[in-house]
Amino acid sequence: MNQSAAPSISIIYPVFNEVELVEETIRRSVIALEAQGLDFEIIVVDDGSTDETPQIIQTLCQEFSCLKLLKNPRNQGQGRSILNGFAAASKDYAIHNGIDYPFDLKHLPRLLSLAKTNDIVVAARTSYPGYPIARLFVSQVNRFLVCLLFGIGLKDSNFVQLYRTGLIAELPVQAKSAGFVTTELILLAHDSGFRISEVEIPYEPREKGTPRNSRLSVVISSFNDLMRFYFRR
């Protein structure tokens, strides 16, 4: 990367049946990234949507040359969708985000500043507005287990992270669940000696649509991935 030039970045959005949010979030993202003068691409990974989500994205692709649509051959879940998006990233850095825009891209300069001397920058939520009690409990338990079992000293491994794109291919992630894919990426990077930093960032609550990461099936698969990694490590 040319250190004198503005950094280039790939934004990854996994989606599944998000017809209420997808256009709004893409337009909001383009505005935010253009305002920062970045060289960017937005990669939306459709995970087998059965509503009009793919059609909306295809229409937007005709308007925005920076927008790319990837389609999973079958429903693979959010975790694998994020990894599929990373694999297609072509810019210097890659970051994932929820289509409900929990990470406001206006905070991106704070992560990019730390990326100058780090391989991964982890965004830690300062609070959890809009979280139902059950989801908040699951999130806190997950954070406790990660800290207890792996001791990496991070406050949050399940929000968003900014990666130097080249290192992702070096990390053989085996997890599939939405709740452990990024945690495993961070742990593998830590064990490989990559530089990791963390910064606190506000969390933006979902205003439309239905969150899926607190479903029991997601919680169970995430716990299973966590324990498999623990014994494999």
C-alpha positions in Angstrom: 0.0 0.0 0.0 1.2 3.5 -0.8 1.6 5.1 2.6 1.1 8.6 1.1 -2.2 7.7 -0.5 -5.6 7.3 1.1 -6.1 3.7 2.2 -8.4 1.5 0.2 -11.0 -0.6 1.9 -13.5 -3.3 1.3 -16.8 -3.2 3.2 -18.5 -6.6 3.6 -22.2 -6.9 4.3 -23.8 -10.4 4.7 -27.5 -10.3 4.1 -30.5 -12.7 4.3 -34.0 -11.4 3.6 -33.2 -7.7 4.5 -35.5 -6.0 2.0 -36.3 -3.3 4.5 -32.7 -2.3 5.1 -30.5 -3.1 2.2 -31.0 -0.1 0.0 -30.9 2.4 2.8 -27.7 0.9 4.2 -25.9 0.8 0.9 -26.7 4.4 0.1 -25.7 5.5 3.6 -22.4 3.6 3.3 -21.6 5.2 -0.1 -22.2 8.7 1.3 -20.1 8.0 4.4 -17.2 6.5 2.4 -17.1 9.1 -0.3 -17.1 11.9 2.4 -13.9 10.4 3.7 -12.2 10.4 0.3 -11.5 6.6 0.4 -10.9 4.2 -2.4 -13.5 1.6 -1.5 -15.7 -1.3 -2.6 -18.9 -2.6 -1.0 -19.4 -6.3 -1.2 -22.8 -7.6 -0.3 -23.0 -11.4 0.2 -26.5 -12.7 -0.3 -27.0 -15.9 1.8 -29.9 -17.3 -0.2 -32.5 -14.6 0.4 -36.1 -15.6 -0.6 -37.4 -12.0 -0.7 -36.5 -9.1 -3.1 -33.2 -8.4 -1.5 -31.0 -9.7 -4.4 -33.0 -7.8 -6.9 -32.6 -4.6 -5.0 -28.9 -5.1 -4.8 -28.6 -5.9 -8.5 -30.4 -2.6 -9.3 -28.1 -0.7 -7.1 -25.1 -2.3 -8.8 -26.1 -0.5 -11.9 -26.0 2.8 -10.1 -22.9 2.2 -8.0 -19.8 0.8 -9.7 -18.3 0.3 -6.2 -20.9 -2.3 -5.3 -20.5 -6.0 -5.9 -23.1 -8.8 -5.2 -21.9 -12.2 -4.2 -24.4 -15.1 -3.9 -23.8 -18.1 -1.8 -24.8 -21.3 -3.6 -26.9 -22.2 -0.6 -27.7 -20.7 2.8 -24.4 -20.9 4.8 -25.1 -18.5 7.7 -23.7 -15.1 8.5 -20.3 -16.4 9.7 -19.4 -18.1 6.4 -20.9 -15.2 4.4 -18.4 -12.8 6.1 -15.5 -15.1 5.2 -16.8 -15.4 1.6 -16.9 -11.6 1.4 -13.3 -11.4 2.8 -12.1 -13.8 0.2 -13.5 -11.5 -2.6 -12.0 -8.3 -1.1 -9.5 -6.6 -3.3 -8.6 -3.5 -1.2 -5.8 -2.9 1.4 -8.2 -3.4 4.3 -11.4 -5.2 4.9 -14.1 -4.7 7.4 -17.5 -6.4 7.9 -20.6 -4.8 9.1 -24.3 -5.7 9.7 -26.8 -4.6 7.1 -28.6 -2.9 10.0 -25.6 -0.6 10.3 -24.5 -1.3 13.9 -21.1 0.2 13.1 -21.6 3.7 11.8 -18.9 4.2 9.1 -18.3 7.8 10.4 -16.1 6.0 13.0 -13.9 4.3 10.4 -11.1 6.9 10.5 -10.4 5.9 14.1 -9.9 2.3 13.1 -7.8 3.2 10.0 -5.5 5.4 12.1 -4.7 2.4 14.4 -4.3 0.1 11.3 -1.1 2.0 10.4 0.7 0.1 13.1 -1.6 -3.0 13.5 -2.8 -5.9 11.4 -6.2 -6.0 13.0 -8.2 -3.3 14.8 -11.0 -4.6 16.9 -14.0 -2.3 17.6 -15.5 -2.9 21.1 -19.0 -1.8 21.8 -19.3 0.8 24.5 -22.9 -0.2 25.2 -25.7 -2.5 23.9 -28.7 -0.3 23.2 -31.7 -2.1 21.9 -30.5 -5.5 23.0 -33.2 -7.7 24.6 -32.2 -9.2 27.9 -31.7 -12.7 26.5 -29.4 -11.5 23.8 -27.4 -9.3 26.2 -27.0 -12.3 28.5 -25.7 -14.5 25.7 -23.3 -11.8 24.6 -21.9 -11.3 28.1 -21.5 -15.1 28.6 -19.7 -15.3 25.3 -17.3 -12.5 26.3 -16.6 -14.2 29.6 -15.9 -17.6 28.0 -13.5 -16.1 25.4 -11.6 -14.2 28.1 -11.6 -17.3 30.5 -10.5 -19.9 27.9 -8.2 -17.9 25.7 -7.0 -14.9 27.8 -6.4 -12.5 24.9 -7.5 -9.5 26.9 -10.0 -8.0 24.4 -13.3 -6.6 25.5 -15.2 -7.6 22.4 -14.6 -10.0 19.5 -18.1 -10.1 18.0 -18.8 -6.6 16.8 -16.7 -5.5 13.8 -13.0 -5.6 13.1 -10.8 -4.0 10.5 -8.3 -6.4 8.9 -5.2 -6.0 6.7 -6.7 -7.9 3.8 -3.6 -10.1 3.1 -3.5 -11.7 6.4 -7.0 -13.2 6.2 -5.9 -15.8 3.7 -3.2 -16.9 6.2 -5.7 -17.8 8.9 -7.4 -21.1 8.4 -10.8 -20.5 10.1 -12.8 -23.6 10.6 -15.8 -22.1 12.5 -19.1 -21.6 10.6 -21.2 -19.9 13.3 -22.0 -16.2 13.3 -20.9 -16.0 17.0 -17.4 -17.5 16.6 -16.0 -16.9 13.1 -14.5 -13.5 13.9 -13.4 -14.6 17.3 -11.5 -17.5 15.7 -10.0 -15.1 13.2 -8.7 -12.9 16.0 -7.4 -15.8 18.1 -5.6 -17.3 15.1 -4.0 -13.9 14.3 -3.0 -13.5 18.0 -1.4 -17.0 18.0 0.4 -16.2 14.7 2.0 -13.1 16.2 0.0 -10.5 14.3 -0.5 -7.1 15.8 -3.9 -6.4 17.3 -5.4 -3.3 18.8 -8.8 -2.4 20.2 -10.8 0.8 20.3 -14.2 1.5 21.9 -16.9 2.5 19.4 -20.6 3.2 19.9 -23.1 0.5 18.8 -26.1 1.6 16.7 -29.3 -0.4 17.5 -31.3 -2.0 14.7 -34.3 0.1 13.7 -35.9 -2.3 11.1 -36.1 -6.0 10.4 -35.5 -9.0 12.6 -32.1 -9.8 14.3 -31.2 -13.5 14.0 -28.0 -13.9 15.9 -29.7 -14.5 19.2 -31.6 -17.6 18.0 -31.0 -20.7 20.0 -29.6 -22.5 17.0 -27.0 -19.8 16.5 -26.0 -19.8 20.2 -25.6 -23.5 20.2 -23.5 -23.6 17.0 -21.3 -20.7 18.3 -20.7 -22.6 21.6 -19.8 -25.7 19.7 -17.3 -23.9 17.5 -15.8 -22.3 20.6 -15.2 -25.6 22.3 -13.9 -27.3 19.2 -11.4 -24.5 18.8 -10.4 -24.7 22.5 -9.6 -28.4 22.2 -7.9 -28.0 18.8 -5.8 -25.1 20.1 
